[in-house]
Amino acid sequence: MVQPSYTIRFPHSVAPTIDLESSTMSAKVVALAGASGYVGKAFVDAFLDLSAFQLRILVRTESSLRLKIETGSYQEYKKRGASLYAISYDDEDSLVKALDGVDVLVSTVAAAGLTSAQIPLVKAAKQAGVKLFFPSEYGGRFTKTKSPLLQAKKAVVQAARDQGLPVATLNNGGFPEYIFIPLLGFSFAEKKVTIWGEGNTKITWTTAHSVADWLVNVLKSVPVSQLQDKELQIQGSAHTLNQVVKLWEQKHNDKLRVEYRPLKEVEDRIAADPNDFAAILLQGFDAGYAHFDRNDNALYPGWKPDTVESVL
């Protein structure tokens, strides 16, 4: 029987060394956690397309993932130049070994792993001498919410600070390709949109592809030291929900039926269930949590983000 061709590296553990020139250097070695998700795949493609880094993809070794490792997209990533590193979030030694020599750790783990994956990553990254950690943020600044999911994100950032691990958060508003779905009121196939509130609050929209494109180019050109302990914000475009409706109508030369519902409906949903993340998003959009008064777009002067129209 011919064994499938795949390699997962188990690097030797060595004490991290201090590079006296690192403060003026951009990243060379990047590790990515959460590569199998929607956002993670966009990030992998961006890193590999740019070909400016040694990319390590952290791969969980649970049996349920073994088939993916052997035959799925991971093998395509390996062919394109990525290295696969076997890890378990329950095995700190495997994490430290995989992160040894890494400049920047980027996490795109999904909601289920916000703390269970990222807290172990934080501890291991500190031990391994990682210079910068990007946690799985990629959204708005929901400052006044008790959502367990959003509180988990805050806990990860605080854990990094407590460990003394340099951290940078990256927020981009809403992913339009993720937000424009029936659950959040956008039933374009039925030519119907439901808006809670008046729909006149500006919202920042940035596709996952554009977020990844911005980040990899910034890591290529900006010294790591200039990104440490920063709250980064980027904006592909800014449109109200009413403007999104108009953009769809202009693109398709058609009309949408728009129903306006009281914002209290989503507020009541949150009161009944703090885990109702769809309601939390809808309330946050209306409150302006997904729109920024400043952005860091200029860190990548050549950035050409996708337009909202491109995903409508």
N, C-alpha and C positions, 0 to 999 in steps of 0.2 A: 504494500500500500504506500503510495507516494504521500509524504507528509506535506501539508500546506506550507508555503514559503512565507514566514513572518518572523520578525525579530522583535523581542521586547527586551530592553536593556536593564540590567541590574547593576548600576555603577557602584564602584567601591566607595566606601565612606571615607572622606578625608576632611581634616579641619579646614574650614574656609579661610582663604588668604585675603589680605587687604591689598587692594590695588591702589597705589598712591595717586594714579591718574584717573581713577574712576569718577571723580567729581566733575571732570570736564568731558567725559565720554558718554556717548549714547549707548543704548543697549545693544548687546551682541547675542546673548543667549536668552531666549524667552521660553517660559514654560506655560502651557495652557491647560487649565482644568475645565471640564465640561464641554469637550469638543463635540459630543454627539448630539447636542441640542440645536435648536434653530439658530440661536445667536452664536453658539459655539462654532457651527459650521461656517458661518459668514466670517468669523474671525480666522479660522484655519485657512480658508481660501485667501484672505487678504494677506496674511503672513507669508504664505507660500508663493503667492503671485509676486510679491515684492522681492523675494529672494535676498533679503538683507539680514536675515537672522538665522541662527541655529535654533530651530523650533523643536521643543520637546513637548509631546502630547502625553499627558498623564492619563493612563488607561487603568481603570479598575479591573481587577482580575477575578471578580465573581464569576461563577460558572455561567450565569445568564448572559454575560457579555462575551464569553469566549468565542462564540460563533461570529459575532461582529468583528472581533479582533482578527480572526482568521480569514474571513471572506468579505467583509463589508468595506465601508468607506475608509477605515483605518489603513487598510493595505494600499488604497489609492494615495492617501496622505504620505505613506512611507515611500512610495514610488516617486512622489513629487519632492522628497527631500526631508520630510519630518522624521524624527526619531520617536519611537514609542517606548514609554517608561512604565513598567508595571508598578502599580501602587494599590494600597488599601487604606482607606481613611481611618481604619482601626489599627493600622500598623505604622506608628510614627517613624520607625527606622526606614521603612520603604519610602516614605515621603521625604525624609531628610536626604536619603541617597539620591532620589530623583531630582531634588532641587539643588544639590551641590553644584556650584559653578554657575547657577542661574542668576542673571541680572534682574530680570523682571518676571514676576508671576502674575498672569492674567487669569481671572476666574470668570467663567460664564455658566456656572452651575445653575441648575433650575431651582425653583422654589423649595422643593423637597430637601435639597441639600444645602440650603443657605447657611445653617449653623453646623449640621452634622458633618459636612464636608469642609467648610471653610475655616472653622475654628481649629481643627487639626492642621490644615494647611498653614494657617497663621503661625502656629507654634513651630512647625517644621521649617517654615521659611526663615524664621528668625534664627534657628539653630544653623541652618545651611548658609546663612550670610546673604540671603536675597536682598537686593538693594531697593526694590520697590514692589508693592503689591497693589494690584487693581482688583478690588472685590467685585462681585456680581451685583452691580447697581443698575445702570442703564435705564433710567426712567426720569421721574420728576423729583422735586424736593417736597415730599409730603410731611411737612413739619408738625402738623397738628392732628395726627391720626394715631389711634391705638391699635391699628391692625397688627396682629401677630406677625404677619409676613414682613411688614415694613419695620417693625420693632426688631425682627431678626437681622435685617440688614444693618440697622444701627449697632446692634450688638457685635457684629463682625468687625465693623470699623473700630469700635471701642476696644475690642480684643486686640486688634493690631496695634493700636496706640499703647495699650497696657503692656504689650510685649516689647515695645520699642521698635516695631517693624514699620519702616516708612510706608505710608499708604497714600494712594490717590484715588478719589472717587470720580467717576465719569458719568454725568447725567446728560441725557439727550432728549428729554421730553417723552413723547409717545412714539412707538414704532407704528407708523401708519398701516403697514401690512398686517400687523397684529391687532390693532385697535378697530379697524373697519370690518367688524364682524357682527352678525345678528345679535349675539349676546350683549353687545354694547350699543345696540340700536341701529346698526347699519345693515339693512337687508337690500343691498343693491340689486340682487337678482330679482327681487319683487318690486323694485323701484320705490322702496319705502325706507324712511329714516325716522327714528324716534329720538328726540332731544329732550333731556331732562334739564329744566331751567330755560333760560332765554337763548342760549347758544351764542352769546356775543363775547365770551372770554377768549383771549388769545391763547393758543396752545402751540408749543414747540413740537415739530414733527421731524424725525430723523430716522431713516431706514436703518436696519441692522447692517446692511452692506456699507452704508455711508459712515456709520459709527466705526466699523472695523477699518475702513479705508483711512479715516482720520487718525485713529489710534496708531496703526502700524507706521504711518508716515511720520507722526510725531515722535514715536520711539526711535525711528531711524535717524532723526536729525536733531532732536532736543536732548541735551545732557540729562541723564537720569536725575541728577541732583536738583535740577530745576523743576522736576515734577513731583518730588517727594513732598508729602503732606499737603497736597493741593486739592481743592474742590473744583474740578474741571467741569465746564458746561459747554456743550456745543449745540448748534441749532441749524438743522437743514433748511427749515422754513418755519413760518409762523402763520397760522390761520385759525380763525374761529370755526366752530362747527357749522355755522351758517355759511361761512365762506367755502368750507369743504363741499357743502351741498351745491353751491353755485359752480364750483370747479368741476364737479361730476357732471352737472347739467351741460356745461359748456363743452366738455370733452366728448360727451355722448350725444349731444344735440337732442336731449330728451329732458323730461321733467320728473322730479321725485315728489312723492307724497310725504310731507313732513308733518309729524305729529309732535306737539310740545306737551310734555308732561311735567307736573309739579316736582321741583327738586326735593320736596319733602318725602316723596316716595323712596328715593335712594337713601335719604337720611334715616327713614324708618327701617329700611332693610339693614343698614349698618348697626342700628341700635339693637335689632333682633339677632343679628349674627355678625360679630366683628370680623369673621373670616370671609365675608362676602366681598371678595376682591373686586369683582365687576362693579359693585356699587361704590366701593372706595375710589376706584378710578373715575367713575362718573362724577362723584362729588368733588374729587380733587381737580378734575378738569375745569369745573365751574368755578372753583375757588382760586384758580390761577396757579396751582402747585406745579403744573407742567409747562409753565412759561417762565423764562429767565430774563432778568433785567440786564444781564451782561452775558457774554459768551467768550469762549477761548478759541473760536474758529481760526484766528490768525496764527496760531501755532503751526498750522499747516497752510501756508499761503496758497498752495495750488489746489486746495480742496474744492471739489465740485459735487456737492451732495445731490442725491436723487431728489426730484420734486415730488410733492404730494400727488400731482396729476399722474405721475408714472405708475402709481399703484392703484389708482381709482378705476 
